[in-house]
Amino acid sequence: MKLNNKNISFLERIGQYLILASILGFVAAIVMSCIPASVTYIDGIASDGTIAAVSVVFLLMGSVFAMPGILMEDGKDKQTFSTMRFMVLTVALVFAAITIKIGWQTSSFEDFKIHSTWVYILGLAFGAKVAQKMTEEPSDDTAADDTAEDPADKNKVPPTK
């Protein structure tokens, strides 16, 4: 985020508001989970985890809006967005929201169960990102290392005219 508030774009400002809303949402979810709905009802008002899950979505989306460089390419054109980074962020966002919603409802770790296919989905998303990174063109730093002069070339005499 930029420190100078006058130069912040509209989307960066929206991102800051989303981050603030996510923090307030977490606080509200915690407070409402501690307040019992009635004497016979043991769990709190917001014990289903929806508020906490939505807060995670707001936090991740706010981070992307406030810091758009998260989704930018590393290649030659620094102003383009990476589709693969967006897809990995989307999969991670959905997994985090579902996990928090399930975890908010459970009272013990034994009750916390996620279907095993999520491992394959996350592995595929992150593995695809790694494969994409490996197939991209080398950055300027690695290209400079490949073109370094051979020490034996220093002893050669340059051709004369």
Secondary structure, 3 states (H helix, E strand, C coil): CCCCHHHCCHHHHHHHHHHHHHHHHHHHHHHHHHCECCCCCCCECCCCCHHHHHHHHHHHHHHHHHCHHHHECCCCCCCCECHHHHHHHHHHHHHHHHHHHHHHHCCCHHHCCCCCHHHHHHHHHHHHHHHHHHHCCCCHHHHHHHCCCCHHHHHCCCCCC
